Amino acid sequence: MAKMRKLRSIRPSITLVLALTFTSVTAIALVLVLGMVLPRAGQSTHALVTERINKTLNEIKASVFDHLYPVERLLGFVATSASRDWLDPEVPEAMAQVAADMLATLPQALGMAFIRPDFSADIYPSNGPPQLGEDFSQLPTLPQIMETAVTADGPRWNTPIWSPGIQEPMITVSAPVRRNGEFAGILATAVTVRSLSAFLGEVAARMGQTPFILLNNTHVLAYPGLSFDVDGLGPALPLPPLSMLDDPVLPHLWQRGRSLPRPIRRELEGTAQVVHTPSGGGAYAVMYDTDIEDGGVVVTYGAYTPADQTLGELDTLRTIAIACIGVFIVAIAVSLLIGRAISRPVVRLAEAAEQVKGRHLEDVGKLPRSIIREFNSASTAFNQMVNGLRERQRIRDLFGRYVAPDVVEALLQDPERFYLGGERRDVSLLFTDIAGFTALSESRPPEEVVPLLNTYLEEVCRLVAERGGIVVDFIGDAVFAMFGAPITTDDHAVSAFRAARSIDTFAVDFSHKAEQGGLPFGITRLGLHTGVAMVGNFGSVERLKYGAAGDAVNTAARLEGANRLFGTRMLVSRDTVERVGDVEVRPLARVLFKGKTEAVEVFEPLTEPATAGTASADWLEAYRSAFTLLDHAPTEALRAFESLAEIRPDDLVIRFHLTRLRTGLAAPDIVLAEK
């Protein structure tokens, strides 16, 4: 048995199989091979080459998109914030902070600028202090950009320009800003051609090919190792022409080369050809595709590689056909067996590849083992690839609806970061709930309530995902969100706090609009806590759900419910406040929840900034002083809160403390018996 197993493990190579069999083939059998096997093999080979070329083009486009789109998306978000009065572009301190936050996540961006219609500009560079009131009236392309932005509805990439400051070309993206319905200017940022070329260098190292991006098919927009030491580059000629490029292939790109077979050309998403370098450097397979951008600018994405790496299968197929014709007379008896031995694995592989291409991963069967070593290796590799794709698809299905796209992509790039078995993790947990929604749902028909709730929940989920969090669960109209898992981040408390702020702002506006439409939607209450929770997959073998459990989760949920006691919309624990840092909050109480032995210090984030020397700062300082008196001087605390109540008669928190003091309850220690 051991000898039999050893014999079965010995798998001959294709060369050995052909050497043993073609010596006994007959002419009739070879005719059958030429009529049956080669067409199938040709179809499979053409499909393989076509898929390889299309995959290369799609990967280059996707890589460039992933590099540039975050810049466009984040600039668009800042412009939208300015247009919706969430951000005043005329306040340098606020703009500098926003620019710093944006540039911290986008190293490829140079900086941010706010340019007014009179071409005066405030510049917020990535390294250095803001430059206010700069005159941009001499920039040749700015009038056209400004004119286009007046009617634009979002960010727009512009034609590359030469930057006098860094003496390099750069690509700018601009987004309109409208204040009170009027055009107020544009926000702009830029990505240097050098950084884009360096990024293509990373893509080249990963792909094993040389990618490039051309502008109008005449100038190089990006290319690994692109040099700007070219005579004549400047404002009039920001990009080097193809003819000046020190490259073996691109200067000869548009010379007539050998075309690929028609079946491949018909199925290609772009164009491919073979270019022979005049210096004898060999043949290269060049793939490219063109897009026509706004304004008629033609952008060409492509890559090249030695022809034998991309098109070697075609040469192999041609060699086999010539060899078959050469041995036509002697290939009679065994050719049919060889055809079956060769065609069956190839056909199975092609059919399975078509199923994968159609994303029917669950219908792809396991390819059987082959007695031929190469086919057996190919089958094994293909089966492993399908298993990997299924794992990636499972992660997408699990997280795709509730997680930011960049978080999903990070999990797909490194699935080991998604720990399936569960672990203790430091996270920030956010609970939201709509006050009075149950009464609304019982008093109104579902066709009114459900669309309104779905619109609300969709925006809440978007705001959570925008800050890198995930929506763990929906509990009726309540939302449970988590930050810091499955992707570990050091600033999850900051992200959660900012998300809570955004949700609160949105919910107030949403409730107001709903009431104007005749639906009393109610306010949204939020509870936020940071702590250690058990994070992982929970459920049964048949049904799993990624989530969190533990005391930290219970604390966050109870903080949300405690808003009813204080008349507040948002409560945050000290654990979160200390992580967030410099934020404007006021202490409310030390709350002992049912089942716990230690009280939680509770704070309310303030919606109005307390500027030094203003009335807002005065009342807040007076409130904090009054709060410190609760522990040791109740009489003085009562007088202090009575004075505060005269200044802020509608402040429910002040009214809460005043009521307790008048009933003899002074210390800020509250026991909540309800869960």
C-alpha positions in Angstrom: 0.0 0.0 0.0 2.8 2.4 0.8 4.4 1.6 -2.6 1.1 2.3 -4.3 0.6 5.6 -2.5 4.2 6.5 -3.5 3.5 5.7 -7.1 0.3 7.7 -7.1 2.1 10.7 -5.7 4.5 10.6 -8.7 2.9 12.9 -11.3 4.7 13.2 -14.7 5.2 16.6 -16.4 3.5 17.6 -19.6 6.8 17.2 -21.4 7.2 13.6 -20.3 3.5 12.8 -21.2 3.9 14.3 -24.7 7.2 12.5 -25.2 5.7 9.1 -24.3 2.5 9.5 -26.3 3.2 11.5 -29.4 5.5 8.8 -30.6 2.5 6.5 -31.2 -0.2 8.8 -32.5 -1.7 8.5 -35.9 -2.8 11.0 -38.5 -6.5 10.3 -38.0 -6.3 10.9 -34.3 -4.3 14.1 -34.8 -7.0 15.4 -37.2 -9.5 14.9 -34.4 -7.2 16.7 -32.0 -6.8 19.6 -34.5 -10.6 19.7 -34.9 -11.6 19.3 -31.2 -8.9 20.1 -28.7 -7.1 23.1 -30.1 -10.2 25.2 -30.6 -11.2 24.6 -27.0 -7.6 25.2 -25.8 -7.6 28.4 -27.9 -10.8 29.6 -26.4 -9.5 28.9 -22.9 -6.2 30.6 -23.6 -7.9 33.6 -25.2 -10.2 33.8 -22.2 -7.2 33.6 -19.8 -5.2 36.3 -21.6 -8.2 38.5 -21.9 -9.0 38.2 -18.2 -5.4 38.9 -17.3 -5.3 42.1 -19.4 -8.7 43.3 -18.2 -7.7 42.6 -14.6 -4.5 44.6 -15.0 -6.4 47.6 -16.4 -9.1 47.4 -13.7 -6.5 47.1 -10.9 -4.7 50.2 -12.1 -7.9 52.2 -12.4 -9.0 51.0 -9.0 -5.7 51.8 -7.4 -5.7 55.3 -8.8 -9.3 55.8 -7.7 -8.5 54.6 -4.1 -5.6 57.0 -4.0 -7.4 60.1 -5.3 -11.1 59.6 -4.3 -10.5 60.0 -0.5 -9.1 63.5 -1.3 -12.2 64.3 -3.4 -14.6 62.9 -0.9 -13.2 64.6 2.1 -12.9 68.0 0.3 -16.5 67.6 -0.8 -17.5 66.9 2.8 -15.7 70.0 4.1 -17.3 72.1 1.3 -20.7 70.7 2.2 -20.1 71.5 5.9 -19.2 75.1 5.0 -22.3 75.3 2.7 -24.6 74.0 5.5 -23.2 76.5 8.1 -21.5 73.7 10.0 -18.2 75.4 9.3 -17.5 79.0 8.6 -14.7 79.3 5.9 -14.0 82.9 7.0 -12.9 81.7 10.5 -9.2 80.8 10.1 -9.0 78.9 13.4 -11.8 76.6 12.5 -10.5 76.1 8.9 -7.0 75.4 10.2 -8.3 72.7 12.5 -10.4 71.2 9.7 -7.5 71.3 7.3 -5.2 69.7 9.9 -7.7 66.9 10.5 -8.1 66.4 6.7 -4.4 66.4 6.0 -3.7 64.0 8.9 -5.7 61.3 7.1 -4.6 62.3 3.5 -0.8 62.4 3.3 -1.1 62.7 -0.5 -2.8 66.1 -0.3 -0.6 69.2 -0.2 -2.9 71.4 1.8 -6.2 73.2 1.6 -7.2 76.7 0.3 -10.4 78.7 0.4 -10.5 81.0 -2.7 -13.2 83.7 -2.9 -14.8 85.0 -6.1 -12.4 88.0 -6.1 -9.5 85.5 -6.2 -8.3 86.3 -2.7 -7.3 83.1 -0.9 -6.7 81.7 2.6 -4.1 78.9 2.4 -3.7 76.1 5.0 -0.6 74.2 4.1 0.3 70.7 5.4 3.5 72.1 7.0 3.4 75.6 8.1 1.1 78.4 9.5 -2.0 79.6 7.5 -1.4 82.2 4.8 -4.4 84.5 4.8 -5.4 87.0 2.1 -3.2 85.7 -0.7 -3.8 87.0 -4.2 -4.5 84.3 -6.7 -5.6 86.6 -9.5 -2.6 85.7 -11.6 -3.2 82.0 -11.8 -4.1 81.4 -15.5 -6.6 78.6 -15.0 -8.4 79.9 -11.9 -11.0 82.1 -13.7 -12.2 79.0 -15.6 -12.2 76.9 -12.5 -14.2 79.6 -10.6 -16.7 80.0 -13.5 -17.3 76.2 -13.6 -17.7 76.0 -9.8 -20.6 78.5 -9.8 -22.9 75.9 -11.3 -21.1 72.7 -10.1 -22.8 70.5 -7.5 -19.7 68.8 -6.1 -15.9 68.4 -6.3 -14.2 68.5 -9.7 -10.6 67.6 -10.8 -8.9 70.2 -12.9 -6.3 70.2 -15.6 -2.7 69.8 -14.1 -0.8 73.0 -13.5 2.7 74.0 -12.7 3.3 75.0 -9.0 5.8 77.8 -8.8 6.2 77.1 -5.1 7.5 73.5 -5.4 8.6 73.7 -9.0 6.5 70.7 -9.9 3.2 69.9 -11.6 0.2 69.1 -9.5 -3.4 68.1 -10.0 -6.0 70.2 -8.2 -9.5 69.3 -7.0 -12.0 72.1 -6.2 -15.5 72.1 -4.6 -18.0 75.0 -4.5 -19.0 76.7 -1.3 -22.4 78.4 -1.0 -23.4 80.5 2.0 -27.0 81.4 2.5 -27.8 80.3 -1.1 -25.1 82.5 -2.6 -21.8 81.3 -4.2 -19.0 82.2 -1.7 -16.0 80.7 -3.4 -14.3 77.3 -3.7 -12.3 75.0 -1.5 -9.3 73.4 -3.2 -6.5 71.0 -2.5 -3.9 69.4 -4.7 -1.9 66.2 -5.3 1.5 66.4 -6.8 2.4 64.5 -9.9 5.5 63.3 -8.1 3.4 61.7 -5.2 1.0 60.1 -7.8 4.0 58.7 -9.6 5.5 57.4 -6.4 2.2 55.7 -5.7 2.3 54.1 -9.1 5.7 52.8 -8.2 4.1 51.0 -5.3 1.5 49.6 -7.6 4.2 48.5 -10.0 6.0 46.6 -7.2 2.8 44.9 -6.3 1.7 44.0 -9.9 5.1 43.2 -11.4 4.2 45.5 -14.3 4.9 49.1 -15.2 1.8 51.3 -15.0 1.4 54.8 -16.5 -1.2 57.5 -16.9 -1.2 59.8 -19.9 -3.0 63.1 -20.6 -4.4 63.5 -24.1 -2.2 60.6 -25.2 0.7 63.1 -25.6 2.0 63.9 -22.1 2.9 61.8 -19.0 0.6 62.5 -16.1 2.1 59.8 -13.8 4.8 57.1 -14.2 7.0 55.3 -11.7 10.2 57.2 -11.2 9.0 60.2 -13.2 11.7 62.9 -13.4 11.1 66.6 -13.7 14.6 67.3 -14.8 13.3 68.0 -18.3 14.2 71.2 -20.1 11.2 73.4 -20.8 8.9 72.2 -18.0 7.1 75.1 -16.4 3.7 76.9 -16.4 3.5 76.6 -20.2 4.5 72.9 -20.3 3.7 71.4 -16.9 3.9 67.7 -18.0 6.7 66.1 -19.9 5.8 64.8 -23.5 6.1 61.1 -24.3 9.1 61.8 -26.6 11.1 63.2 -23.7 10.5 60.2 -21.4 13.6 58.0 -20.6 11.7 54.7 -21.1 12.1 51.8 -23.5 8.4 51.6 -24.4 6.3 54.7 -23.9 8.0 57.0 -26.5 7.1 54.3 -29.1 3.6 53.6 -27.7 1.7 55.0 -30.8 3.9 53.3 -33.4 2.1 50.5 -35.2 2.6 47.1 -33.4 1.4 43.6 -33.6 -2.3 43.3 -32.8 -3.7 40.5 -30.6 -6.1 37.8 -32.0 -9.6 39.0 -32.7 -11.3 37.0 -29.9 -9.2 38.8 -27.4 -9.7 42.2 -28.9 -13.4 41.7 -29.0 -13.6 40.9 -25.2 -11.1 43.5 -24.0 -12.3 46.4 -21.9 -9.5 48.5 -23.3 -6.8 48.1 -25.9 -3.7 45.9 -26.1 -0.9 45.4 -28.6 2.7 44.2 -28.8 5.4 47.0 -29.2 8.9 46.1 -30.4 11.5 48.6 -29.2 13.7 49.9 -32.0 16.8 49.6 -29.9 16.4 45.8 -29.7 15.2 45.8 -26.2 12.6 43.1 -26.9 8.9 42.9 -27.3 6.4 44.3 -24.7 2.7 43.8 -24.2 1.1 47.2 -23.7 -2.4 47.5 -22.3 -4.3 50.8 -22.0 -7.8 52.2 -21.7 -8.9 55.8 -22.2 -11.5 57.9 -20.3 -12.8 61.3 -21.5 -13.1 63.6 -18.5 -15.0 66.9 -18.1 -13.9 69.4 -20.6 -12.9 66.8 -23.2 -9.6 65.9 -21.5 -8.5 62.4 -22.5 -6.9 60.4 -19.7 -5.2 57.1 -20.6 -4.6 54.4 -18.0 -2.2 51.6 -18.9 0.7 49.3 -18.1 3.3 47.3 -20.0 5.3 44.2 -19.3 7.6 41.9 -21.3 5.4 40.2 -23.9 6.3 36.7 -22.8 4.9 37.3 -19.3 1.5 38.4 -20.5 1.1 36.7 -23.9 3.3 33.6 -23.4 0.2 31.4 -23.6 -0.5 32.6 -27.2 3.0 31.8 -28.3 2.7 28.4 -26.7 -0.6 27.8 -28.4 0.9 28.7 -31.8 3.9 26.5 -31.2 1.6 23.5 -30.3 -0.4 24.0 -33.5 2.7 24.1 -35.7 4.1 21.0 -33.9 0.8 19.2 -34.5 1.0 19.9 -38.2 4.6 18.8 -38.3 3.8 15.4 -36.8 0.5 15.0 -38.6 1.4 11.7 -40.2 2.6 9.9 -37.0 -0.1 11.4 -34.7 -2.9 8.7 -35.1 -3.6 6.4 -32.2 -3.2 8.2 -28.9 -4.0 11.8 -29.8 -7.6 11.5 -28.6 -6.5 10.3 -25.2 -4.0 13.2 -25.0 -6.7 15.6 -26.1 -9.0 14.4 -23.3 -6.1 14.6 -20.7 -5.3 18.1 -21.7 -8.7 19.5 -22.5 -10.8 18.3 -19.6 -8.8 20.2 -16.9 -8.6 23.3 -19.0 -12.3 23.2 -19.8 -13.2 22.6 -16.1 -10.9 25.5 -15.2 -12.4 27.8 -17.8 -16.0 26.9 -16.7 -15.1 27.4 -13.1 -13.5 30.8 -14.0 -16.7 31.9 -15.7 -18.6 31.1 -12.6 -16.2 33.1 -10.5 -16.4 35.9 -13.0 -20.2 35.9 -12.6 -19.7 36.0 -8.8 -21.5 32.7 -8.3 -19.0 31.5 -5.7 -21.3 29.1 -4.0 -21.9 27.3 -7.3 -18.2 26.7 -8.0 -17.4 23.1 -7.4 -14.0 21.8 -6.2 -11.8 21.0 -9.2 -10.6 17.3 -9.1 -7.0 16.3 -8.8 -5.1 15.6 -12.0 -2.4 13.0 -12.8 -0.5 15.8 -14.6 1.6 17.9 -12.2 1.0 21.3 -13.7 -2.8 20.8 -14.0 -2.9 19.4 -10.5 -1.0 22.5 -9.2 -3.4 24.7 -11.2 -6.4 23.0 -9.7 -5.1 23.2 -6.2 -4.2 26.9 -6.6 -7.7 27.6 -8.2 -9.5 25.8 -5.3 -7.5 27.9 -2.8 -8.3 31.1 -4.7 -12.0 30.3 -4.6 -11.9 29.6 -0.8 -10.1 33.0 -0.3 -12.8 34.8 -2.4 -15.5 33.1 -0.4 -13.9 34.4 2.8 -13.6 37.9 1.4 -17.3 37.8 0.3 -18.3 36.6 3.7 -16.6 39.6 5.3 -18.2 41.9 2.8 -21.7 40.4 3.5 -21.1 40.7 7.3 -19.8 44.3 7.4 -20.7 45.9 4.1 -24.0 47.3 5.2 -22.9 48.8 8.5 -19.2 49.7 8.1 -17.3 52.4 6.3 -15.9 51.3 2.9 -12.3 51.9 4.0 -12.8 49.7 7.0 -14.2 46.8 4.9 -11.3 47.1 2.5 -8.8 47.0 5.4 -10.4 43.8 6.6 -10.2 42.3 3.1 -6.6 43.3 2.8 -5.8 41.7 6.2 -8.5 39.2 7.3 -6.4 38.2 10.3 -7.4 41.5 11.9 -10.9 40.2 12.0 -10.7 37.9 15.1 -13.6 35.4 14.9 -13.3 33.8 18.3 -13.9 37.0 20.4 -11.5 39.0 22.5 -11.4 41.8 25.1 -11.0 45.1 23.4 -10.9 48.7 24.4 -13.8 50.3 22.5 -16.2 53.2 22.6 -19.9 52.3 22.6 -22.7 54.6 21.4 -26.5 54.1 22.0 -29.2 56.3 20.4 -33.0 56.2 21.0 -35.9 58.4 19.8 -38.0 59.8 22.6 -41.7 59.1 22.1 -41.3 57.0 18.9 -43.4 54.2 20.3 -46.4 56.5 20.7 -45.8 57.9 17.2 -45.8 54.5 15.7 -49.0 53.5 17.4 -50.8 56.7 16.4 -49.8 56.9 12.8 -50.1 54.3 9.9 -46.9 52.3 9.0 -46.7 53.8 5.5 -46.0 57.2 7.2 -43.7 56.1 10.0 -41.6 53.4 8.3 -40.1 55.6 5.5 -39.4 58.4 7.9 -37.6 56.0 10.3 -35.6 54.4 7.5 -34.5 57.8 6.3 -33.4 58.7 9.8 -31.6 55.4 10.4 -29.8 55.6 7.0 -28.3 59.0 7.9 -27.3 57.8 11.4 -25.6 54.8 9.9 -23.8 57.0 7.5 -22.5 59.3 10.2 -21.3 56.3 12.2 -19.5 54.8 9.2 -18.0 58.2 8.3 -16.1 58.3 11.6 -14.9 54.7 11.2 -17.5 53.0 13.5 -19.8 50.1 12.8 -23.5 49.7 13.5 -23.8 46.6 15.7 -27.5 46.4 16.0 -30.9 48.0 15.5 -33.4 47.7 18.4 -36.5 49.2 16.9 -35.8 52.9 16.5 -32.6 52.5 18.7 -29.1 52.2 17.2 -26.1 50.4 18.9 -22.8 51.5 17.4 -19.2 50.6 18.2 -15.8 52.3 17.5 -12.4 50.7 17.8 -13.4 47.2 16.5 -13.0 45.2 14.3 -10.3 47.6 13.2 -8.2 48.7 16.2 -7.7 52.5 16.4 -6.1 54.6 19.1 -8.5 57.5 18.7 -11.8 55.6 18.7 -13.1 57.8 21.6 -12.6 60.9 19.6 -14.2 59.4 16.5 -17.2 58.2 18.6 -17.6 61.6 20.2 -17.5 63.4 16.9 -20.0 60.9 15.5 -22.3 61.5 18.4 -22.1 65.3 17.9 -22.9 64.9 14.2 -25.9 62.6 15.0 -27.2 65.0 17.6 -27.0 67.9 15.1 -28.7 65.9 12.4 -31.4 64.5 14.7 -32.4 68.0 16.0 -32.8 69.3 12.4 -34.6 66.1 11.3 -37.0 66.3 14.2 -37.7 69.9 13.4 -38.4 69.2 9.8 -40.7 66.2 10.7 -42.7 68.4 13.0 -43.1 71.0 10.3 -44.5 68.1 8.2 -47.0 67.2 10.8 -45.2 64.3 12.4 -44.0 64.7 16.1 -40.8 62.7 15.6 -39.3 63.4 19.0 -35.7 64.1 20.1 -32.9 61.6 19.9 -31.1 60.7 23.2 -27.5 59.5 23.0 -25.3 57.7 25.5 -21.5 57.3 25.0 -19.1 55.3 27.1 -15.5 54.0 26.6 -14.2 50.9 28.2 -13.2 47.2 27.8 -15.8 44.9 26.2 -15.9 41.4 24.9 -15.9 41.8 21.1 -16.5 39.0 18.5 -19.0 36.8 16.9 -22.0 35.9 19.0 -24.8 33.5 18.2 -25.2 29.9 17.2 -23.5 27.7 14.6 -26.2 28.5 12.0 -26.3 32.2 12.7 -23.6 34.5 13.9 -23.5 38.3 14.4 -20.5 40.5 15.1 -21.0 42.5 18.3 -19.9 43.4 21.8 -21.0 42.4 25.3 -20.1 43.3 28.9 -20.4 46.0 31.5 -19.1 48.7 29.2 -22.0 48.0 26.8 -24.6 48.1 29.7 -23.1 51.4 30.9 -23.4 53.0 27.5 -27.0 51.8 27.2 -27.9 53.1 30.6 -26.3 56.5 29.9 -28.7 56.9 27.0 -31.7 56.1 29.2 -30.4 58.5 32.0 -31.1 61.4 29.7 -34.8 61.2 30.7 -33.7 62.0 34.3 -31.7 65.2 33.5 -33.7 66.4 30.5 -30.6 66.2 28.3 -30.1 64.8 24.8 -26.5 63.4 25.2 -24.6 62.0 28.2 -21.0 61.0 28.1 -19.0 59.1 30.8 -15.7 60.4 32.3 -13.9 57.6 30.6 -14.8 59.0 27.2 -14.3 62.7 28.2 -10.7 62.0 29.4 -10.0 60.2 26.1 -11.4 62.9 23.9 -9.5 65.7 25.7 -10.2 69.4 25.2 -14.1 69.4 24.8 -16.7 71.7 26.4 -18.7 69.6 28.9 -20.4 70.2 32.2 -20.6 67.7 35.0 -24.1 66.4 35.9 -23.8 63.8 38.6 -22.3 60.6 39.9 -24.8 57.9 38.8 -24.9 54.5 40.4 -26.7 52.1 38.0 -28.5 49.1 39.2 -26.3 46.0 39.7 -23.1 48.1 39.9 -20.9 49.0 42.8 -19.1 52.0 41.4 -20.7 55.2 40.3 -20.2 56.6 36.8 -19.4 60.3 36.5 -21.7 61.7 33.9 -21.2 64.8 31.7 -23.2 66.7 29.2 -21.4 68.0 26.0 -22.4 71.6 25.4 -23.7 72.6 22.0 -22.6 76.3 22.5 -18.8 77.0 22.7 -17.9 78.9 25.8 -15.7 81.7 24.6 -13.6 83.3 27.2 -15.0 86.7 28.4 -18.5 86.0 27.1 -21.8 85.4 28.8 -21.6 81.7 27.9 -18.2 81.3 29.6 -19.5 83.2 32.7 -22.6 81.0 33.2 -20.6 77.8 32.6 -18.0 78.8 35.2 -20.7 79.7 37.6 -22.4 76.3 37.0 -19.1 74.4 37.6 -18.5 76.4 40.8 -22.1 75.6 42.0 -21.6 71.9 41.2 -18.5 71.7 43.3 -20.5 73.0 46.3 -23.0 70.1 46.2 -20.6 67.8 48.1 -19.8 70.1 51.1 -21.9 73.3 51.1 -25.5 72.6 50.2 -26.8 75.9 51.4 -24.3 77.9 49.2 -25.1 75.5 46.4 -28.8 76.3 46.6 -28.1 80.0 46.4 -25.8 79.5 43.5 -28.3 77.4 41.5 -31.1 79.8 42.3 -28.9 82.6 40.7 -28.2 80.3 37.7 -31.9 79.6 37.3 -32.6 83.3 37.0 -30.0 83.6 34.2 -31.1 80.4 32.4 -34.7 79.6 33.4 -35.1 77.0 30.6 -32.0 75.0 31.6 -33.5 71.6 32.7 -30.2 70.5 34.3 -30.1 73.5 36.6 -33.8 73.0 37.4 -33.0 69.3 38.2 -30.3 70.2 40.8 -32.4 73.0 42.2 -35.3 70.6 42.8 -33.0 68.2 44.6 -31.5 70.9 46.8 -34.9 72.2 47.8 -35.9 68.7 48.8 -32.8 68.2 50.9 -30.8 66.1 48.4 -27.5 67.9 48.0 -24.7 65.5 47.0 -24.4 64.8 43.2 -24.9 61.0 43.9 -27.8 59.5 42.1 -29.0 55.8 42.3 -30.9 54.6 39.3 -32.9 51.5 40.2 -34.1 51.0 36.6 -31.9 49.2 34.1 
